[in-house]
Amino acid sequence: MTDMRLQALEEKTAELLKTTEELSDVIARQEREIAVLTHRVQMLMQREGEREAQGGGGVVLGDERPPHY
C-alpha cells in the first residue's frame, strides 16, 4: 500500500471510531431516559388504578351514558 492510501484508511478508521463512540453515548443517554419514562408511566398507572379503586371516576368514555340519564 502506498503511504497516502494507508493514511486515508487510518483517517476513515478514526472517523468511524469517533462516530461509534458518539452513538454509544447517545444510546446510553436514551437508555437512561427510557428508564425514567418507564418509571413515570408505572407511577401514573398505579395512581390511576388507585383512583379507579376509590370510585373517583367521572370521566365519560366513548358511548357510555352519563349517570344523569
KOLBAVO-194515 format. One record per residue: z, x, y of N, C-alpha, C in turn; residue in three letters. Coordinates in nm, 4 decimals. Last residue first. Layout:
<sites>
+----------+----------+----------+----------+----------+----------+----------+----------+----------+------+
:      n.z :      n.x :      n.y :     ca.z :     ca.x :     ca.y :      c.z :      c.x :      c.y : resn :
+----------+----------+----------+----------+----------+----------+----------+----------+----------+------+
:        Z :        X :        Y :        Z :        X :        Y :        Z :        X :        Y :  ala :
...
+----------+----------+----------+----------+----------+----------+----------+----------+----------+------+
</sites>
This chain:
<sites>
+----------+----------+----------+----------+----------+----------+----------+----------+----------+------+
:      n.z :      n.x :      n.y :     ca.z :     ca.x :     ca.y :      c.z :      c.x :      c.y : resn :
+----------+----------+----------+----------+----------+----------+----------+----------+----------+------+
:   3.3070 :  -7.8665 :   1.0107 :   3.2122 :  -7.9671 :   0.9611 :   3.2741 :  -8.0515 :   0.8527 :  tyr :
:   3.4788 :  -7.6612 :   1.0812 :   3.4931 :  -7.7882 :   1.1526 :   3.3936 :  -7.8939 :   1.1067 :  his :
:   3.4179 :  -7.4223 :   0.9413 :   3.5247 :  -7.5085 :   0.8921 :   3.5353 :  -7.6431 :   0.9625 :  pro :
:   3.0565 :  -7.3887 :   0.9091 :   3.1829 :  -7.3575 :   0.9755 :   3.2909 :  -7.4572 :   0.9314 :  pro :
:   2.8810 :  -7.3233 :   0.6110 :   2.9169 :  -7.4199 :   0.7153 :   3.0484 :  -7.3757 :   0.7797 :  arg :
:   2.6595 :  -7.0553 :   0.5472 :   2.7902 :  -7.1150 :   0.5298 :   2.8156 :  -7.2131 :   0.6442 :  glu :
:   2.4232 :  -6.9157 :   0.5562 :   2.4156 :  -7.0604 :   0.5578 :   2.5504 :  -7.1270 :   0.5290 :  asp :
:   2.5431 :  -6.6290 :   0.7173 :   2.4279 :  -6.6963 :   0.6589 :   2.4332 :  -6.8470 :   0.6711 :  gly :
:   2.8846 :  -6.6495 :   0.7869 :   2.7749 :  -6.5683 :   0.7368 :   2.6651 :  -6.6582 :   0.6811 :  leu :
:   3.1231 :  -6.6536 :   1.0312 :   3.0308 :  -6.7381 :   0.9563 :   2.9112 :  -6.6539 :   0.9166 :  val :
:   3.4425 :  -6.5265 :   1.0253 :   3.3045 :  -6.4937 :   1.0569 :   3.2153 :  -6.5799 :   0.9689 :  val :
:   3.6891 :  -6.5788 :   0.9296 :   3.6486 :  -6.6461 :   1.0521 :   3.5072 :  -6.6141 :   1.0938 :  gly :
:   3.9519 :  -6.4067 :   0.7904 :   3.8065 :  -6.4161 :   0.8032 :   3.7673 :  -6.4780 :   0.9354 :  gly :
:   4.2106 :  -6.3435 :   0.7131 :   4.1760 :  -6.3370 :   0.8552 :   4.0275 :  -6.3406 :   0.8780 :  gly :
:   4.3271 :  -6.3268 :   0.4691 :   4.2640 :  -6.4527 :   0.5086 :   4.2262 :  -6.4561 :   0.6548 :  gly :
:   4.4181 :  -6.0953 :   0.3711 :   4.5108 :  -6.1678 :   0.4579 :   4.4529 :  -6.3009 :   0.5027 :  gln :
:   4.1943 :  -6.0025 :   0.2456 :   4.3074 :  -6.0430 :   0.1626 :   4.4090 :  -6.1228 :   0.2431 :  ala :
:   4.0385 :  -5.9278 :   0.4636 :   3.9954 :  -6.0407 :   0.3809 :   4.1114 :  -6.0930 :   0.2958 :  glu :
:   4.1878 :  -5.7058 :   0.5472 :   4.1681 :  -5.8186 :   0.6382 :   4.1274 :  -5.9434 :   0.5595 :  arg :
:   4.1595 :  -5.5369 :   0.3290 :   4.2927 :  -5.5851 :   0.3650 :   4.2826 :  -5.7074 :   0.4558 :  glu :
:   3.8839 :  -5.4923 :   0.3437 :   3.9413 :  -5.5548 :   0.2251 :   4.0790 :  -5.6112 :   0.2534 :  gly :
:   3.8721 :  -5.3582 :   0.5892 :   3.8082 :  -5.4893 :   0.5768 :   3.8601 :  -5.5639 :   0.4539 :  glu :
:   4.0077 :  -5.1235 :   0.5169 :   4.0592 :  -5.2080 :   0.6247 :   4.0003 :  -5.3487 :   0.6157 :  arg :
:   3.8332 :  -5.0255 :   0.3216 :   3.9708 :  -5.0594 :   0.2861 :   4.0299 :  -5.1539 :   0.3903 :  gln :
:   3.6080 :  -4.9806 :   0.4779 :   3.6002 :  -5.0747 :   0.3665 :   3.7400 :  -5.1182 :   0.3235 :  met :
:   3.7082 :  -4.7873 :   0.6542 :   3.6632 :  -4.9161 :   0.7063 :   3.6550 :  -5.0208 :   0.5956 :  leu :
:   3.7595 :  -4.5779 :   0.4730 :   3.8683 :  -4.6355 :   0.5509 :   3.8300 :  -4.7738 :   0.6036 :  met :
:   3.4986 :  -4.5273 :   0.3819 :   3.6023 :  -4.5701 :   0.2875 :   3.7185 :  -4.6358 :   0.3608 :  gln :
:   3.3830 :  -4.4405 :   0.6213 :   3.3330 :  -4.5622 :   0.5570 :   3.4367 :  -4.6158 :   0.4588 :  val :
:   3.5295 :  -4.2025 :   0.6599 :   3.5390 :  -4.3124 :   0.7568 :   3.4912 :  -4.4442 :   0.6973 :  arg :
:   3.4448 :  -4.0513 :   0.4391 :   3.5866 :  -4.0861 :   0.4534 :   3.6031 :  -4.2042 :   0.5496 :  his :
:   3.1759 :  -4.0249 :   0.5048 :   3.2138 :  -4.0936 :   0.3808 :   3.3590 :  -4.1381 :   0.3884 :  thr :
:   3.1980 :  -3.8707 :   0.7386 :   3.1440 :  -4.0062 :   0.7455 :   3.1791 :  -4.0868 :   0.6208 :  leu :
:   3.3013 :  -3.6313 :   0.6306 :   3.3764 :  -3.7059 :   0.7328 :   3.3292 :  -3.8506 :   0.7376 :  val :
:   3.0926 :  -3.5619 :   0.4558 :   3.2280 :  -3.5826 :   0.4041 :   3.3113 :  -3.6638 :   0.5023 :  ala :
:   2.8829 :  -3.5298 :   0.6359 :   2.8738 :  -3.6348 :   0.5336 :   3.0120 :  -3.6646 :   0.4774 :  ile :
:   2.9744 :  -3.3053 :   0.7778 :   2.9555 :  -3.4327 :   0.8464 :   2.9504 :  -3.5487 :   0.7474 :  glu :
:   2.9676 :  -3.1104 :   0.5743 :   3.0946 :  -3.1450 :   0.6377 :   3.0850 :  -3.2806 :   0.7071 :  arg :
:   2.6925 :  -3.1111 :   0.5231 :   2.7856 :  -3.1436 :   0.4149 :   2.9214 :  -3.1840 :   0.4717 :  glu :
:   2.5927 :  -3.0207 :   0.7667 :   2.5637 :  -3.1571 :   0.7238 :   2.6577 :  -3.2013 :   0.6118 :  gln :
:   2.6857 :  -2.7559 :   0.7566 :   2.7317 :  -2.8461 :   0.8629 :   2.7097 :  -2.9908 :   0.8229 :  arg :
:   2.5413 :  -2.6629 :   0.5345 :   2.6881 :  -2.6599 :   0.5318 :   2.7447 :  -2.7556 :   0.6374 :  ala :
:   2.2794 :  -2.6911 :   0.6305 :   2.3226 :  -2.7673 :   0.5126 :   2.4752 :  -2.7729 :   0.5054 :  ile :
:   2.2825 :  -2.5053 :   0.8394 :   2.2568 :  -2.6474 :   0.8672 :   2.3071 :  -2.7328 :   0.7515 :  val :
:   2.3227 :  -2.2679 :   0.6963 :   2.4218 :  -2.3116 :   0.7953 :   2.4060 :  -2.4604 :   0.8261 :  asp :
:   2.0854 :  -2.2624 :   0.5511 :   2.2125 :  -2.2685 :   0.4801 :   2.3233 :  -2.3167 :   0.5732 :  ser :
:   1.9021 :  -2.2290 :   0.7555 :   1.9013 :  -2.3533 :   0.6781 :   2.0312 :  -2.3704 :   0.6002 :  leu :
:   1.9720 :  -1.9692 :   0.8341 :   1.9828 :  -2.0804 :   0.9287 :   1.9880 :  -2.2140 :   0.8555 :  glu :
:   1.9108 :  -1.8264 :   0.5995 :   2.0479 :  -1.8285 :   0.6494 :   2.0697 :  -1.9440 :   0.7465 :  glu :
:   1.6325 :  -1.8708 :   0.5901 :   1.7188 :  -1.9149 :   0.4799 :   1.8639 :  -1.9244 :   0.5244 :  thr :
:   1.5506 :  -1.7423 :   0.8240 :   1.5308 :  -1.8860 :   0.8099 :   1.6203 :  -1.9429 :   0.7006 :  thr :
:   1.6140 :  -1.4773 :   0.7538 :   1.6772 :  -1.5397 :   0.8699 :   1.6667 :  -1.6916 :   0.8595 :  lys :
:   1.4436 :  -1.4411 :   0.5349 :   1.5885 :  -1.4297 :   0.5170 :   1.6633 :  -1.4967 :   0.6319 :  leu :
:   1.1951 :  -1.4672 :   0.6633 :   1.2340 :  -1.5628 :   0.5594 :   1.3846 :  -1.5596 :   0.5341 :  leu :
:   1.2010 :  -1.2436 :   0.8316 :   1.1922 :  -1.3780 :   0.8889 :   1.2364 :  -1.4835 :   0.7881 :  glu :
:   1.2074 :  -1.0397 :   0.6375 :   1.3188 :  -1.0539 :   0.7323 :   1.3193 :  -1.1932 :   0.7948 :  ala :
:   0.9578 :  -1.0816 :   0.5198 :   1.0797 :  -1.0951 :   0.4400 :   1.2009 :  -1.1144 :   0.5302 :  thr :
:   0.7907 :  -1.0206 :   0.7330 :   0.7908 :  -1.1560 :   0.6773 :   0.9162 :  -1.1815 :   0.5947 :  lys :
:   0.8535 :  -0.7479 :   0.7611 :   0.8782 :  -0.8409 :   0.8714 :   0.8834 :  -0.9850 :   0.8212 :  glu :
:   0.7649 :  -0.6474 :   0.5144 :   0.9065 :  -0.6365 :   0.5497 :   0.9426 :  -0.7327 :   0.6623 :  glu :
:   0.4908 :  -0.6981 :   0.5388 :   0.5682 :  -0.7640 :   0.4335 :   0.7175 :  -0.7600 :   0.4629 :  leu :
:   0.4318 :  -0.5250 :   0.7499 :   0.4084 :  -0.6685 :   0.7656 :   0.4881 :  -0.7472 :   0.6609 :  ala :
:   0.4904 :  -0.2778 :   0.6306 :   0.5679 :  -0.3222 :   0.7468 :   0.5520 :  -0.4729 :   0.7670 :  gln :
:   0.2902 :  -0.2728 :   0.4350 :   0.4308 :  -0.2707 :   0.3958 :   0.5189 :  -0.3207 :   0.5102 :  leu :
:   0.0659 :  -0.2587 :   0.6004 :   0.0827 :  -0.3730 :   0.5094 :   0.2286 :  -0.3842 :   0.4649 :  arg :
:   0.1089 :  -0.0152 :   0.7260 :   0.1011 :  -0.1382 :   0.8069 :   0.1231 :  -0.2621 :   0.7194 :  met :
:   0.0987 :   0.1667 :   0.5135 :   0.2226 :   0.1512 :   0.5908 :   0.2224 :   0.0223 :   0.6714 :  asp :
:  -0.0637 :   0.0330 :   0.2223 :  -0.0627 :   0.1071 :   0.3483 :   0.0676 :   0.0805 :   0.4205 :  thr :
:   0.0000 :   0.0830 :  -0.1183 :   0.0000 :   0.0000 :   0.0000 :   0.0000 :   0.0869 :   0.1239 :  met :
+----------+----------+----------+----------+----------+----------+----------+----------+----------+------+
</sites>
